């Protein structure tokens, strides 16, 4: 808990600025000694890391914190079954954010690890100013489930909601945790907090580093699935923290890893993206062409006997000629598609410059044998669009929260 206190105090040094975890250079604050400079990005991520460590204390070995936080989505249904006299039941419309937090993370980070989802959910709760309220909802409404998750509930903050341990945690996180459950039930608008946060939910370069540290505290480690990653360098011209793809990144589909493997490499000198696709099983394009040739020879042998007998020889010759013309046209179309650079297939109106530079393929430097597989890189572009939509959602969510606070304030006055 002492490390959490320290992390909170470091974040408070940036007051009244809004705390972010991106940007280069980021705002710095000086320690009381005046000799040590603290980065806002490092302080915000250190806070998330210490929150995970404290909340993971007492978990069964091999169990991650996301399993606990995921139960938050079931809270609104449990509250809806209570009597109308229950304070939580009266404030149900104000507590539905609990299910929305989990839904946003699960729908956005579909292929990500539990550790990445955990950090994303805590960042989102800090942004919305409902961290303490969300954790208290888990403690009070999912107590039976928590008992099965924690091997030692006595040292778990979430299992000690009415004890001194929870009060200590509440005192440590009060400046950054937002409103409590009692505040929401009393009509206090969400987002009423000393510190304001505007953190990106997807920060793969930082998540990769923290996965190894969190793995010893009940958080599962492993390779992060960059479903939200942007291709290219780690930062754009404004330092917005663009993630860098691992040079050894591999995607496997199905149980047999040898069936389909897509491997991406980067040429640091030419910024050319090379994509190599190994087809399913042992078949390749050359194998498919050989199979077509053998099938064609077999059909010619059959038709030869028919020609000798004089039965429809002219019609068969005509059909063969038409078939050859169709094959030639199809092959020509494939060559035309393969010769189109990837940059012409990208809508670069909303993409950062560094991103465009990383996805633009040079025809002069590209291996001709790989040009035909260039179109499979569309998945990367979809990932970039997904991140842009996520940032847009965060902006709209902030506006919605402000309007919601005004609306609830007017209702409370009535």
C-alpha positions in Angstrom: 0.0 0.0 0.0 3.0 2.3 0.6 3.9 2.2 -3.1 0.3 3.1 -4.0 0.5 6.1 -1.7 3.7 7.2 -3.5 2.2 6.8 -6.9 -0.8 8.8 -6.0 1.3 11.6 -4.6 3.4 11.7 -7.8 0.2 12.1 -9.9 -1.0 14.9 -7.5 2.1 16.9 -8.4 0.6 17.6 -11.8 -2.6 19.2 -10.4 -4.4 21.1 -11.9 -3.4 19.7 -15.2 -5.2 16.8 -16.8 -3.2 13.6 -16.4 -2.4 11.8 -19.7 -0.2 8.8 -20.5 0.9 9.9 -24.0 2.6 12.8 -25.6 6.3 13.6 -26.1 7.5 15.7 -24.5 5.0 15.2 -21.6 4.6 17.7 -18.7 7.1 17.1 -15.9 6.9 17.9 -12.2 9.7 18.3 -9.7 10.0 16.4 -6.4 10.0 18.3 -3.2 13.8 18.1 -3.1 13.8 20.0 -6.4 16.3 17.7 -8.0 14.3 14.9 -9.6 12.0 15.3 -12.6 8.9 13.1 -13.0 7.2 12.4 -16.3 3.4 12.5 -16.4 3.3 9.5 -18.6 5.4 7.4 -16.3 3.5 8.6 -13.2 0.1 7.8 -14.6 1.2 4.3 -15.7 3.0 3.7 -12.4 -0.4 4.5 -10.7 -2.1 1.8 -12.8 0.6 -0.7 -12.1 0.3 -0.2 -8.3 -3.5 -0.4 -8.4 -3.2 -3.8 -10.1 -0.7 -5.0 -7.6 -2.8 -4.0 -4.6 -6.0 -5.4 -6.0 -4.3 -8.6 -7.0 -3.0 -9.4 -3.5 -4.5 -12.8 -2.3 -5.6 -14.1 -5.7 -5.3 -17.8 -6.4 -2.1 -18.7 -8.2 -2.7 -18.5 -12.0 -5.7 -16.3 -11.7 -5.6 -12.8 -13.2 -7.3 -9.6 -11.9 -9.4 -9.3 -15.1 -11.5 -12.3 -13.9 -12.4 -10.2 -10.9 -13.0 -7.0 -12.7 -15.1 -8.7 -15.4 -17.8 -9.5 -12.8 -18.6 -5.8 -12.8 -20.9 -6.3 -15.8 -23.3 -8.5 -13.8 -23.9 -5.8 -11.1 -26.7 -3.9 -12.9 -28.8 -7.0 -13.3 -28.4 -7.9 -9.6 -29.4 -4.4 -8.5 -32.5 -4.5 -10.8 -33.7 -7.5 -8.8 -33.7 -5.6 -5.5 -36.7 -3.8 -4.0 -37.4 -0.2 -4.9 -36.6 0.9 -1.3 -33.0 -0.1 -1.8 -30.8 3.0 -2.3 -28.9 1.3 -5.1 -32.2 0.3 -6.8 -33.3 3.9 -6.8 -30.0 5.0 -8.4 -29.9 2.1 -10.9 -29.9 4.5 -13.9 -26.8 6.1 -12.5 -25.0 2.8 -11.8 -25.4 1.3 -15.3 -21.9 2.6 -16.1 -20.5 -0.5 -14.4 -21.7 -2.8 -17.2 -20.7 -0.2 -19.8 -17.1 -0.1 -18.7 -16.6 -3.9 -19.2 -18.6 -3.9 -22.4 -16.3 -1.2 -23.9 -13.1 -3.0 -23.0 -14.3 -6.4 -24.1 -15.6 -5.2 -27.4 -12.6 -3.0 -28.1 -9.8 -5.4 -27.0 -11.3 -8.6 -28.5 -8.0 -10.4 -29.1 -6.0 -8.9 -26.2 -4.7 -10.7 -23.1 -6.3 -10.4 -19.7 -3.4 -8.1 -18.5 -4.1 -5.7 -21.4 -7.8 -5.6 -20.6 -7.1 -5.0 -16.9 -5.0 -2.0 -17.6 -7.5 -0.7 -20.1 -10.4 -1.0 -17.7 -8.5 0.8 -14.9 -7.5 3.6 -17.3 -11.1 4.0 -18.5 -12.4 4.1 -14.9 -9.9 6.8 -14.0 -10.9 8.8 -17.1 -14.6 8.6 -16.1 -13.9 9.3 -12.5 -15.6 6.2 -11.2 -12.7 4.0 -10.1 -13.7 3.8 -6.4 -17.4 3.4 -7.2 -16.7 0.5 -9.6 -14.5 -1.3 -7.1 -17.1 -0.9 -4.3 -19.8 -2.3 -6.6 -17.7 -5.4 -7.1 -17.1 -5.7 -3.4 -20.7 -5.3 -2.3 -22.5 -7.1 -5.0 -20.1 -9.9 -6.0 -19.0 -11.0 -2.6 -19.7 -14.7 -3.1 -17.7 -14.8 -6.3 -14.8 -13.0 -4.8 -14.5 -15.6 -2.1 -13.8 -18.2 -4.8 -11.2 -16.0 -6.5 -9.0 -15.1 -3.5 -7.0 -17.7 -1.6 -6.4 -15.3 1.2 -9.4 -12.9 1.5 -8.0 -11.2 4.6 -5.3 -9.4 2.6 -7.6 -8.5 -0.3 -8.9 -5.0 -0.5 -12.1 -6.0 -2.4 -12.9 -8.7 0.2 -12.6 -6.1 3.0 -15.1 -3.4 2.0 -16.3 -2.9 5.5 -13.0 -3.2 7.3 -10.0 -1.1 8.0 -8.1 -2.3 4.9 -10.7 -0.8 2.6 -10.6 2.5 4.5 -6.9 2.6 4.0 -7.2 2.0 0.3 -10.0 4.6 0.1 -7.9 7.2 1.9 -5.0 6.5 -0.5 -7.1 6.7 -3.7 -9.5 9.4 -2.7 -7.8 12.2 -4.7 -7.7 10.2 -7.9 -10.5 7.6 -7.6 -13.5 9.9 -8.3 -16.8 9.5 -6.6 -17.8 6.7 -4.3 -20.9 4.6 -4.4 -22.5 6.6 -1.6 -21.8 9.8 -3.6 -23.6 8.5 -6.6 -26.5 7.3 -4.6 -26.7 10.8 -3.1 -26.8 12.4 -6.5 -23.2 13.6 -6.9 -22.4 13.6 -10.7 -19.8 11.2 -12.0 -16.4 12.7 -12.7 -16.3 14.8 -9.6 -12.7 14.3 -8.7 -9.7 16.3 -7.7 -7.5 15.0 -10.6 -8.8 14.7 -14.1 -7.5 11.9 -16.3 -7.5 11.6 -20.1 -5.5 8.4 -20.7 -5.3 6.3 -23.8 -6.7 2.8 -23.2 -4.3 1.2 -25.7 -0.6 1.7 -24.9 1.1 -1.5 -26.1 4.7 -0.3 -25.6 3.9 0.4 -21.9 1.7 -2.7 -21.5 4.4 -5.0 -22.9 6.8 -3.6 -20.3 4.4 -3.9 -17.4 3.1 -7.4 -18.2 6.3 -9.0 -16.9 6.2 -7.0 -13.7 2.5 -7.7 -13.1 2.8 -11.4 -13.7 4.2 -12.0 -10.2 1.2 -10.4 -8.6 -1.7 -12.4 -9.9 -1.8 -10.8 -13.4 -1.2 -13.1 -16.3 1.7 -12.2 -18.5 2.3 -13.1 -22.1 2.5 -11.7 -25.6 0.1 -8.8 -26.0 -2.3 -9.1 -28.9 -2.1 -5.8 -30.6 -5.6 -5.6 -31.9 -5.5 -1.8 -31.5 -1.9 -1.3 -32.7 -0.8 1.3 -35.2 1.9 0.3 -37.7 5.2 2.1 -37.6 7.3 4.0 -35.1 6.6 4.3 -31.4 5.6 8.0 -31.6 4.3 10.3 -34.2 5.3 13.9 -34.8 3.3 15.0 -31.8 4.4 12.2 -29.6 1.1 10.4 -29.4 2.5 7.1 -28.5 2.1 5.1 -31.7 2.8 1.4 -30.9 5.7 -0.4 -32.7 4.9 -3.8 -34.1 7.2 -6.6 -32.8 9.7 -7.7 -35.5 8.9 -11.3 -34.7 5.1 -10.9 -34.7 3.3 -14.0 -35.9 -0.4 -14.8 -36.2 -1.6 -18.4 -36.0 -5.0 -19.6 -36.9 -6.5 -22.9 -35.8 -4.9 -25.7 -33.8 -2.2 -26.5 -36.3 0.2 -23.6 -36.4 1.7 -25.0 -39.6 -1.5 -24.5 -41.5 -1.5 -20.8 -41.8 1.2 -18.3 -40.6 1.4 -14.7 -41.5 4.8 -13.2 -40.7 5.6 -9.5 -41.0 9.1 -8.0 -41.1 10.3 -4.4 -41.4 13.2 -3.0 -43.3 14.6 -0.2 -41.1 16.5 1.3 -44.1 13.7 1.5 -46.6 10.5 1.4 -44.4 9.1 -1.2 -46.7 6.6 -3.6 -45.4 7.1 -7.2 -46.5 4.3 -9.7 -46.0 4.8 -13.4 -46.6 1.8 -15.8 -46.4 2.3 -19.5 -46.2 -0.9 -21.1 -47.6 -3.0 -23.7 -45.8 -1.4 -27.1 -45.5 1.4 -28.0 -47.9 -0.3 -26.3 -50.9 1.2 -23.3 -52.6 0.3 -21.2 -55.6 2.8 -23.2 -57.7 1.2 -26.4 -56.5 -2.2 -25.2 -57.4 -1.0 -24.3 -60.9 0.7 -27.7 -61.4 -2.6 -29.3 -60.4 -4.5 -27.2 -62.9 -2.0 -28.3 -65.6 -2.3 -32.0 -64.8 -6.1 -31.6 -64.8 -5.9 -29.9 -68.2 -3.7 -32.6 -69.7 -6.1 -35.3 -68.4 -9.1 -33.5 -70.1 -7.1 -33.3 -73.3 -6.6 -37.0 -73.3 -10.3 -37.6 -72.9 -11.1 -35.2 -75.6 -8.6 -36.7 -78.0 -10.5 -40.0 -78.1 -13.7 -38.0 -78.8 -12.0 -36.2 -81.7 -10.8 -39.4 -83.2 -14.3 -40.7 -83.3 -15.5 -37.6 -84.9 -18.1 -36.8 -82.2 -18.3 -33.1 -81.6 -14.6 -32.4 -82.3 -15.2 -28.8 -83.4 -17.2 -28.0 -80.4 -14.6 -29.4 -78.0 -11.8 -27.5 -79.7 -13.9 -24.3 -79.4 -14.5 -24.9 -75.7 -10.8 -25.5 -75.1 -9.9 -22.2 -76.7 -12.5 -20.3 -74.6 -11.1 -21.9 -71.5 -7.6 -20.9 -72.3 -8.7 -17.3 -72.9 -10.5 -17.1 -69.6 -7.4 -18.4 -67.8 -5.2 -15.8 -69.5 -7.6 -13.0 -68.5 -7.7 -14.2 -64.9 -3.9 -14.3 -64.7 -3.7 -10.8 -66.2 -6.1 -9.5 -63.6 -4.1 -11.0 -60.8 -0.9 -9.4 -62.0 -2.7 -6.0 -62.3 -3.9 -6.3 -58.7 -0.5 -7.4 -57.4 1.2 -4.4 -59.1 -1.0 -1.8 -57.3 1.0 -0.3 -54.3 -0.6 -0.5 -50.9 -0.4 3.3 -50.5 -3.0 3.7 -53.3 -5.5 1.5 -51.3 -5.2 3.6 -48.2 -7.5 6.5 -47.3 -4.8 8.8 -45.8 -7.1 11.7 -44.9 -7.2 10.9 -41.1 -3.9 8.9 -40.6 -0.7 10.3 -39.1 2.2 11.0 -41.4 4.4 8.4 -39.7 1.7 5.8 -40.1 1.4 6.5 -43.8 5.2 6.3 -44.2 5.2 2.9 -42.6 2.4 1.4 -44.7 3.5 2.8 -48.1 5.2 0.0 -50.0 7.9 0.8 -52.6 7.5 -1.1 -55.8 11.1 -0.6 -56.7 12.4 -2.1 -53.5 9.7 -4.8 -53.0 10.6 -8.3 -53.8 8.5 -9.2 -56.9 7.6 -12.5 -55.5 5.9 -10.8 -52.5 4.0 -8.1 -54.3 1.1 -10.5 -55.0 0.5 -10.8 -51.3 0.4 -7.1 -50.5 -3.4 -6.9 -50.3 -3.4 -9.1 -47.2 -2.1 -6.2 -45.1 -5.6 -4.7 -45.0 -6.0 -6.1 -41.5 -3.3 -3.6 -40.3 -5.3 -0.7 -41.7 -8.4 -1.9 -40.0 -6.5 -1.9 -36.7 -5.5 1.7 -37.3 -9.1 2.7 -38.0 -10.2 0.9 -34.8 -7.8 3.0 -32.8 -9.1 6.2 -34.4 -12.6 5.2 -33.6 -11.6 4.5 -30.0 -10.2 8.0 -29.5 -13.3 9.4 -31.0 -15.4 7.4 -28.6 -13.4 8.7 -25.6 -14.1 12.3 -26.8 -17.8 11.6 -27.2 -17.9 9.8 -23.8 -16.5 12.9 -22.1 -19.1 15.1 -23.7 -21.9 12.6 -22.8 -20.7 12.6 -19.1 -20.8 16.3 -18.9 -24.3 16.5 -20.4 -25.4 13.7 -18.1 -24.1 15.6 -15.1 -26.1 18.7 -16.1 -29.2 16.6 -16.7 -29.0 14.8 -13.3 -28.3 18.1 -11.6 -31.5 19.6 -13.0 -33.5 16.5 -12.0 -32.1 16.7 -8.5 -33.1 20.3 -8.2 -36.7 19.4 -9.1 
